[in-house]
Amino acid sequence: MSAALCDSSTSANSPEGVAEKGGRSFILSILNQLIAPSILQPVLPGSAEQVVVVTVQRYLGDRINEKDSRSVPFYFYDLTVSDGVSQIKCHLAPDLNPLVHRNWLKAGSGIHITRCCLVYNEKRLNHCFVQIEALELAAAKSVPTLNVPGLSTESLHSLTASQRGKDLLRTLQGETPLKGGKVHYLPLWNNNDPCGGEWNVLKGPPFPNVPLEGFKLISLQHLAMTWRTKFEFPHLLVRVMHKSRLRYYGRPGTKMDFPYQAYLEVADKSGMMPLVLWNALCPEWYQSLHIGTVLLLHRYSIKHSYQMRTWATPCDPQIKSLRTIEICLNPRDPRAEIQIVPTEQVKAEWTLPDIKYNFISRLELDKLPDGYTCDVIGLVTFVGRCQRVRREDGSENFCLYRWVHAVDGSTEQPFVLEVFATSQPETFQQIHPMTYLVCTQMRVVRELRPGGTVTTVPYLTTSNESQIFISGHHKGQPYTHNPKVQSFIRWIKGQQEKDVMKRSVIGGYYTFPPAPSLFQDYCKNLDAEALLTSTSELKKEIESLHYREHRRILLQGTIAAVGYVYHQDSADRQPMPRARGRRDLASQKDHAFAASSSEPVRLGEGPGRDAGVNGLPVDPVRDHPRHSSPVLHHYALRRRYPLRDLQKVYCSKRQARKTFRSREKLADPPMGVLKRKKPAHRSRSLKRFVDWPDAVPECEPDADTIANSKGLAKAAEEPVTADKDDHRRCNAGTGTDGTSDYTWKSPTWPELREHLSEHLHFGQLLPESVPRKFVYKHRDFLMQQCNLQAAEYRPVTATPKLDLENFASACNHGYYNVTIVGINHQAAIDVVFLPAAMYHESHRMLGLSVDVHDNTLASIMASGYVCDEPAADNNQQRQPSSSPDQIIKTTAELDCLHVICVLDVCHHGGDRTEVILNKIYRATERSQP
């Protein structure tokens, strides 16, 4: 029986607080209640015990999104839940889908099922499943560590006493989705990646020898000339030259079991032709067909090629392009025959073309035109978090991407790479600093679309045909013998680990390319009205965000209050308010903001059951004129961040100077964020990380060997929290009343505040927004924080529990809490402003102008950076030329100034939404920044 429904014969694996002693199963009791009565009716458990979500699985629904008049795909979700004794796969009622969209409901979270029912599929025989119609979210601290039970089914035999029990067990024995007749699941957060066991069946190696004697072969050029006159085509012997990412074309009503296609380009000595892998052949073959693989093809079809698609850029001009037709490999009518020819069987007399690349150095990039296609290799120094962007407004289809910096030694400047998911999830999720990254078929971007503004720093973005490779996956790739790759390996051998670690950063808020200096350039070729968002629309825009969705918003208004906040040490955080064991979303949005966070509210019950799913931290200002918390109140729950009544603390200049002096003494440790017990350790080169066989004769060590061979003391690789004297000057914060270490309030702010209809609070810097210094030993944890929420629960290992705030920040300064009032003075929003430091944060300064300005707050907000002064000694911390209180004193020139604010918004799941001020434009002077 599958893991969809299983029961453990003992209670040894039952986590405390989930299943009671003696092995009694709450899930089994619900199943007995569902199948017992003669009339199907919902079950409302009298005591809804906590169960843990083991997996969250997504698939295409059988209806369109009813809220959109277009044919926008709608998706269903199946949950596998466990009580520690039994586990069962249930269907989530569509009204509860927003819980998954915003990552409230996720693998590893605890829930209380308060209403469920047994549903039959009326178009299939003997097919029924359990549907969850209402639930309550459990407090995060009350969710126990879960051991997934074994696959024993002894106590489930009682269900077979009735026909309904037999039907339910028959449904759960399958691995397919519960509803809609689909046969496979999709990735949880995008549609382009392989997902499920169907994709994991790889073809060899070793591959069996392919008998070629007696086969009549045809060349691609001859095929292009004669395909109209043939009914059955001879065998093709070709080499894979390029490979695209997967394309999922499923829509409601699609009859295909696996609506996928993948483009490849194959070549022989006569030319190169596109090949399309269709439908069920994609899960069977896609992950086995690599660049350079030699194929023997038969029973294929030929048709005119689709010319509107993107094409790979050939790197060998001698290969003739035959792109008017394409080879189609279908799973039926007829079923294509595909054979992989082993490498040792490939003969030179076949004269198949070699794989060639167009590697460039970072120094050469500055001279290349927009749209130029190239390949790059570099040492990763910065990896951004995974983010998503919608393919079209109102759609649930997203593109997944992240920003990466990599250096190659040709110049101090790194490659800036916009890496979209390339249907290589195992590689995309494992990119981290200190790894060697190869990206093929990258496109140069110099013009910002749709405006067409030219960027000061070009960057590279993946194309549909891009492939990415990281350390551990280079062996055997055709590019390993490329001269520029070999030159990079020689350079990397001479680098010292400590030098690379100093500049290695992971995660945090990052935006690229920078917004243009002039607003007229920002809206070049566009109407400003098409870009601007009203304050009344702002709330709706943020409410509609899905998990890790990034959106840019332009807002007109005035700056009414500014406060500077120092980074706070994790030890200063106040404990989270205790709830009474259960937490869930408010049923009515208006009540959500007035209710106590400890009051449980039910999901999916009552006429307004989904009204509060997308609620925002709104402050009804007239009722709460002195609300002092900038913390999110999403759904009236403070699930991740405590409600801090941050007191206003007055810090004298003497205290500030003392703090800066203490920070000055904190020089960066030799390994960036690692404390050495013996600083006399010798620096080590990076050549151990090279995994090219011809570059390093010995085998590549595994990750643990690498981590333990750095020559550091054992304690040196533990994550360290930034020193209290380094980040915390005063225990203060900001709120709507402007309390902060250093604050400024417009003289009109008290009056404006009294007349606001609503006030949104996003003025606190989230831990996810802070870039962190990279610690190689804890790379798995740091990558997990930057990747998306996993669809499957993974038990916590025996390693010490880590927290993101245990890792030192890459920022050496605090942030600004900025209150923006809409131009009509009806609504206000608190946002974070986190400027870069000119000489300290190199990864965030890329693309920004390097002009020295006067360090007034207006100049900092217009440029995006603070002009700090370079230290005389490179080993010393760089000091700001203007202290925060001096900068705050210059805020008066912003009073009543009409500005256009560029906001970057990203939802981090649950009640955590990041709203960061990117920069401002003066609306009254269109030609001035």
Stockholm file with secondary structure:
# STOCKHOLM 1.0

chainA/1-929         MSAALCDSSTSANSPEGVAEKGGRSFILSILNQLIAPSILQPVLPGSAEQVVVVTVQRYLGDRINEKDSRSVPFYFYDLTVSDGVSQIKCHLAPDLNPLVHRNWLKAGSGIHITRCCLVYNEKRLNHCFVQIEALELAAAKSVPTLNVPGLSTESLHSLTASQRGKDLLRTLQGETPLKGGKVHYLPLWNNNDPCGGEWNVLKGPPFPNVPLEGFKLISLQHLAMTWRTKFEFPHLLVRVMHKSRLRYYGRPGTKMDFPYQAYLEVADKSGMMPLVLWNALCPEWYQSLHIGTVLLLHRYSIKHSYQMRTWATPCDPQIKSLRTIEICLNPRDPRAEIQIVPTEQVKAEWTLPDIKYNFISRLELDKLPDGYTCDVIGLVTFVGRCQRVRREDGSENFCLYRWVHAVDGSTEQPFVLEVFATSQPETFQQIHPMTYLVCTQMRVVRELRPGGTVTTVPYLTTSNESQIFISGHHKGQPYTHNPKVQSFIRWIKGQQEKDVMKRSVIGGYYTFPPAPSLFQDYCKNLDAEALLTSTSELKKEIESLHYREHRRILLQGTIAAVGYVYHQDSADRQPMPRARGRRDLASQKDHAFAASSSEPVRLGEGPGRDAGVNGLPVDPVRDHPRHSSPVLHHYALRRRYPLRDLQKVYCSKRQARKTFRSREKLADPPMGVLKRKKPAHRSRSLKRFVDWPDAVPECEPDADTIANSKGLAKAAEEPVTADKDDHRRCNAGTGTDGTSDYTWKSPTWPELREHLSEHLHFGQLLPESVPRKFVYKHRDFLMQQCNLQAAEYRPVTATPKLDLENFASACNHGYYNVTIVGINHQAAIDVVFLPAAMYHESHRMLGLSVDVHDNTLASIMASGYVCDEPAADNNQQRQPSSSPDQIIKTTAELDCLHVICVLDVCHHGGDRTEVILNKIYRATERSQP
#=GR chainA/1-929 SS CCTTEEECSSSTTCCTTTSCTTCCCHHHHHHHHHHSSSSCCCBCCSSCCEEEEEEEEEEEEEEECTTCSSCCEEEEEEEEEECSSEEEEEEECGGGHHHHHTTSSCTTCEEEEEEEEEEECTTSTTCEEEEEEEEEEECGGGCCCCCCCCCBCGGGGGGGGSHHHHHHHHHHTSCSCSSTTCCCCBCSSCSSSCCSGGGCCCCCSSCCCCCCTTCCBCCHHHHHHHGGGCSSCCBEEEEEEEECCCEECCCTTCCCSSCEEEEEEEEETTEEEEEEEETTHHHHHGGGCCTTCEEEEESCEEEECCTTSCCCCCSCTTSCBCCSEEEEECSSSSCCEEEEECGGGCCGGGCCCCCCCCBCCHHHHTTCCTTCEEEEEEEEEEECCCEEEESSTTCSCEEEEEEEEEECSSSSSCEEEEEECCSCHHHHTTCCTTSEEEEEEEEEEEEETTTTEEEEEEEEEECTTCCEECTTSCTTCGGGGCHHHHHHHHHHHTCBHHHHHHTCEECSCCCCSCCCSSHHHHTTTSCHHHHEECHHHHHHHHHTCCTTBEEEEEEEEEEEEEEEECCCCGGGCCCCCCCSSEECCCSSHHHHTTSCTTSCCCBSCSTTTTTTTTCCCEECTTTCTTCCCCSCCGGGCCSSSCCCCCCCCCCCHHHHHHHHHHHHTCCCCTTSSCCCSCTTCCCCBSGGGCCCTTTCSSCCCCHHHHHHTSSCCGGGGSCCCCCHHHHCSSSCCCCTTCCSSEEEECTTHHHHHHTCSEEEECCSCCGGGSCEECCGGGHHHHHHHHSCCCSBCCCCCSSCCCCGGGSCBSCCSCEEEEEEEETTSSEEEEEEECCEETTTCHHHHTTSCCCCCCCCHHHHHHHSEECEECCSSTTSCCEESSCHHHHHHGGGGGTTCCEEEEEEEEECSTTCEEEEEEEEEETTCTTCC
#=GC SS_cons         CCTTEEECSSSTTCCTTTSCTTCCCHHHHHHHHHHSSSSCCCBCCSSCCEEEEEEEEEEEEEEECTTCSSCCEEEEEEEEEECSSEEEEEEECGGGHHHHHTTSSCTTCEEEEEEEEEEECTTSTTCEEEEEEEEEEECGGGCCCCCCCCCBCGGGGGGGGSHHHHHHHHHHTSCSCSSTTCCCCBCSSCSSSCCSGGGCCCCCSSCCCCCCTTCCBCCHHHHHHHGGGCSSCCBEEEEEEEECCCEECCCTTCCCSSCEEEEEEEEETTEEEEEEEETTHHHHHGGGCCTTCEEEEESCEEEECCTTSCCCCCSCTTSCBCCSEEEEECSSSSCCEEEEECGGGCCGGGCCCCCCCCBCCHHHHTTCCTTCEEEEEEEEEEECCCEEEESSTTCSCEEEEEEEEEECSSSSSCEEEEEECCSCHHHHTTCCTTSEEEEEEEEEEEEETTTTEEEEEEEEEECTTCCEECTTSCTTCGGGGCHHHHHHHHHHHTCBHHHHHHTCEECSCCCCSCCCSSHHHHTTTSCHHHHEECHHHHHHHHHTCCTTBEEEEEEEEEEEEEEEECCCCGGGCCCCCCCSSEECCCSSHHHHTTSCTTSCCCBSCSTTTTTTTTCCCEECTTTCTTCCCCSCCGGGCCSSSCCCCCCCCCCCHHHHHHHHHHHHTCCCCTTSSCCCSCTTCCCCBSGGGCCCTTTCSSCCCCHHHHHHTSSCCGGGGSCCCCCHHHHCSSSCCCCTTCCSSEEEECTTHHHHHHTCSEEEECCSCCGGGSCEECCGGGHHHHHHHHSCCCSBCCCCCSSCCCCGGGSCBSCCSCEEEEEEEETTSSEEEEEEECCEETTTCHHHHTTSCCCCCCCCHHHHHHHSEECEECCSSTTSCCEESSCHHHHHHGGGGGTTCCEEEEEEEEECSTTCEEEEEEEEEETTCTTCC
//
